[in-house]
Amino acid sequence: MTIEETCLKDCYVLKPTIFEDHRGYFFESFNADKFQKMTGLTINFVQDNESKSSKGVLRGLHFQTGDYEQSKLVRVVKGAVLDLCVDIRRGSLTFGQHFSVELNEDNKKQLFVPKGFAHGFLVLKNETIINYKCDNFYQKDSEGGILFNDKDLNIDWGISEDEIILSDKDKILPTLSEYLNEK
Ligand SMILES: Cc1cn([C@H]2C[C@H](O)[C@@H](COP(=O)(O)OP(=O)(O)O[C@H]3O[C@H](C)C(=O)[C@H](O)[C@H]3O)O2)c(=O)[nH]c1=O
């Protein structure tokens, strides 16, 4: 496994070692010991999620708050996404900044999204299946979100907004400043 730091502290891109032979391939999709040795972070994932989406779907930008904040380890099983996270940790030197990376079935890259970040992805290929580990359980009442096209975040999703498919919930999320003012 290799690991790359990003412009955001504690946010990493991981690339597992793939073992290929005449039958196909094998790789460890997560190893707590290797993860801890390479990041210095001790993580205890308690919930795995999976979603399938069509090309053009954007899920996010979501997070959970308080005692239910989640770190996530995100990977694509089939297809491709532009995976993105925004640092919304108050007082962080990179507050409001984002990092994005293409995760796909070929590069098998994974994005580690720390607690205190909003997370979302734009689906680049039809029938994309994404799987991610969370280190805290889903708690509906602790869900939060910010608008994918919040002008202050200056995110370039790479396609025009009228091509993006959102849930009704995500269409009416607040901007980051609106969210912070509500708190
Ligand atoms: C997140 C979650 C949802 N649900 C239920 C609640 C809804 O009835 C249904 C769909 O939920 P939602 O529309 O919030 O799913 P996404 O839009 O994919 O949300 C996720 O998208 C972004 C990218 C994330 O990082 C979060 O993990 C998560 O917010 O699944 C559960 O039962 N457990 C869960 O952990």
The ligand as a Tripos MOL2 file, in Angstrom:
@<TRIPOS>MOLECULE
LIG
   35    37     1     0     0
SMALL
NO_CHARGES

@<TRIPOS>ATOM
      1 C1        -25.8500    7.8500    5.0030 C.3       1 LIG1
      2 C2        -26.8860    6.8570    5.4340 C.ar      1 LIG1
      3 C3        -28.1680    6.8710    4.9130 C.ar      1 LIG1
      4 N1        -29.0800    5.9510    5.3270 N.ar      1 LIG1
      5 C4        -30.4150    5.9870    4.7230 C.3       1 LIG1
      6 C5        -31.1210    7.3140    4.8460 C.3       1 LIG1
      7 C6        -31.9080    7.4350    3.5710 C.3       1 LIG1
      8 O1        -33.2050    6.8550    3.7470 O.3       1 LIG1
      9 C7        -31.1400    6.5950    2.5540 C.3       1 LIG1
     10 C8        -30.3440    7.4150    1.5770 C.3       1 LIG1
     11 O2        -29.5890    8.3650    2.3280 O.3       1 LIG1
     12 P1        -28.9220    9.6140    1.5980 P.3       1 LIG1
     13 O3        -29.8350   10.1210    0.5430 O.co2     1 LIG1
     14 O4        -28.4810   10.5530    2.7030 O.co2     1 LIG1
     15 O5        -27.6560    8.9330    0.9160 O.3       1 LIG1
     16 P2        -26.4300    9.7420    0.2400 P.3       1 LIG1
     17 O6        -26.9360   10.9590   -0.4400 O.co2     1 LIG1
     18 O7        -25.6550    8.7470   -0.5170 O.co2     1 LIG1
     19 O8        -25.5960   10.2160    1.5070 O.3       1 LIG1
     20 C9        -24.2370    9.8800    1.6840 C.3       1 LIG1
     21 O9        -23.5300   10.6400    0.7480 O.3       1 LIG1
     22 C10       -22.3050   11.2270    1.1120 C.3       1 LIG1
     23 C11       -21.3910   11.1490   -0.0640 C.3       1 LIG1
     24 C12       -21.6680   10.7650    2.3390 C.2       1 LIG1
     25 O10       -20.4540   10.8610    2.5200 O.2       1 LIG1
     26 C13       -22.5060   10.2520    3.4320 C.3       1 LIG1
     27 O11       -22.0440    8.9830    3.8460 O.3       1 LIG1
     28 C14       -23.9370   10.1390    3.1390 C.3       1 LIG1
     29 O12       -24.5230   11.3690    3.5300 O.3       1 LIG1
     30 O13       -30.2450    5.7800    3.3320 O.3       1 LIG1
     31 C15       -28.7920    4.9860    6.2600 C.ar      1 LIG1
     32 O14       -29.6440    4.1570    6.6120 O.2       1 LIG1
     33 N2        -27.5260    4.9530    6.7970 N.ar      1 LIG1
     34 C16       -26.5530    5.8520    6.4210 C.ar      1 LIG1
     35 O15       -25.4120    5.7760    6.9210 O.2       1 LIG1
@<TRIPOS>BOND
     1     1     2 1
     2     2     3 ar
     3     2    34 ar
     4     3     4 ar
     5     4     5 1
     6     4    31 ar
     7     5     6 1
     8     5    30 1
     9     6     7 1
    10     7     8 1
    11     7     9 1
    12     9    10 1
    13     9    30 1
    14    10    11 1
    15    11    12 1
    16    12    13 2
    17    12    14 1
    18    12    15 1
    19    15    16 1
    20    16    17 2
    21    16    18 1
    22    16    19 1
    23    19    20 1
    24    20    21 1
    25    20    28 1
    26    21    22 1
    27    22    23 1
    28    22    24 1
    29    24    25 2
    30    24    26 1
    31    26    27 1
    32    26    28 1
    33    28    29 1
    34    31    32 2
    35    31    33 ar
    36    33    34 ar
    37    34    35 2
@<TRIPOS>SUBSTRUCTURE
     1 LIG1         1 GROUP 0 **** ****
